Amino acid sequence: MTAWVDLRSDTVTQPTAAMREAGLRAPVGDDVFGDDPSVNSLQDRLAGDLGFEAGLFLPSGTQSNLLALMAHCERGDEYLVGMDAHTYKYEGGGAAVLGSIQPQPIVHAVDGTLPLDAVRAAIKPVGDPHFARTRLLALENTWHGRPLPHAYLAAAGALAREHGLAYHLDGARLYNAAVADGVPAREIARHFDSVSVCLSKGLGAPVGSVLVGPAALIDKARRWRKVLGGGWRQAGILAAMAQHALDHHVLRLADDHRRAAELAAALRSLPGLVVEGAFTNLVFVTVPAGREAALATHLAEAGIRIAAGRGPRLRLVTHLDVDDAGLARTIAGFRGFFG
Ligand SMILES: *Cc1c(COP(=O)(O)O)cnc(C)c1O
């Protein structure tokens, strides 16, 4: 059988031959000494592209967000964050566990924004020892595949500044948002004090995220990275592959978005399915309760992998390794089961 069509995540991509070549050719050095030219070039390039002073190359988005929180906040501080945000719900409680930083979750509106009156109401009175010190507002873009409105990013930023809060973006899929919005990524990034970007999602690099921000903040993050055991050495092999992804895989995200939209449209025409999105590369589809396991088995027999086991609302993700033939196979697989 031909290769799997793997819709579980955009993290499953195989590095392309050209990307592997870029890794093999990379000049490297000891990054703990700041000596790795490929790491330095990636960090400088992404900081420059996004309009920040400095960048830090890291093994994961989870570490990138954690270091941002630990660099912005001290022990006993608090960050405001979405109730379902990755930086709150899916990072093992790292900010609290490792940073002694208290999360204050906020319930999202349907479009993924955090309503500003709820944000304002959650900011604690200054100087009262009953409360943690509110220090930071964190957003996520794209939000479940949906780009946040630019006017909202500006308004939330103004609120943060008014209250002396830092403003962080979990931009794991920042480039998906930028491509969908038809703007350079810095148009989104410019609202924030720091931004974390994943290179190992839709951009297709094997490993890595970059945190960008002011130089002093990045210095603090670099120190915490070492403390957490994240100082790495000849990481330039990975950095060069990530740089290749930035050079060659940004504009093609539009293909992933088109395929997700085609998949959503095809699934919408099937009886019993409720389809949300697709704004970028994520399609959410709710199947009749109890049928997800049988669907997963049916699709697996056709060489299609989905992430089942978290209930009837499935997330299907398009990426570099899902081409038009894979899309057609997926649609046929769903039609065979539901049609
Ligand atoms: C994937 C992801 C991260 C970080 O993920 P890692 O797997 O740690 O690299 C952070 N935020 C969001 C929204 C993500 O999708």
The ligand as a Tripos MOL2 file, in Angstrom:
@<TRIPOS>MOLECULE
LIG
   15    15     1     0     0
SMALL
NO_CHARGES

@<TRIPOS>ATOM
      1 C1          1.8740   22.3030   19.3680 C.3       1 LIG1
      2 C2          1.5220   23.5030   20.1400 C.ar      1 LIG1
      3 C3          2.3680   24.0450   21.1100 C.ar      1 LIG1
      4 C4          3.7060   23.4710   21.5040 C.3       1 LIG1
      5 O1          3.9070   22.1980   21.2020 O.3       1 LIG1
      6 P1          5.1950   21.2840   21.3610 P.3       1 LIG1
      7 O2          4.6210   19.9740   20.9960 O.co2     1 LIG1
      8 O3          5.6640   21.3930   22.7510 O.co2     1 LIG1
      9 O4          6.2240   21.7630   20.3790 O.co2     1 LIG1
     10 C5          1.9700   25.1920   21.7500 C.ar      1 LIG1
     11 N1          0.7940   25.7680   21.4560 N.ar      1 LIG1
     12 C6         -0.0310   25.2820   20.5260 C.ar      1 LIG1
     13 C7         -1.2920   26.0130   20.2180 C.3       1 LIG1
     14 C8          0.2960   24.1420   19.8370 C.ar      1 LIG1
     15 O5         -0.5390   23.6610   18.9000 O.3       1 LIG1
@<TRIPOS>BOND
     1     1     2 1
     2     2     3 ar
     3     2    14 ar
     4     3     4 1
     5     3    10 ar
     6     4     5 1
     7     5     6 1
     8     6     7 2
     9     6     8 1
    10     6     9 1
    11    10    11 ar
    12    11    12 ar
    13    12    13 1
    14    12    14 ar
    15    14    15 1
@<TRIPOS>SUBSTRUCTURE
     1 LIG1         1 GROUP 0 **** ****
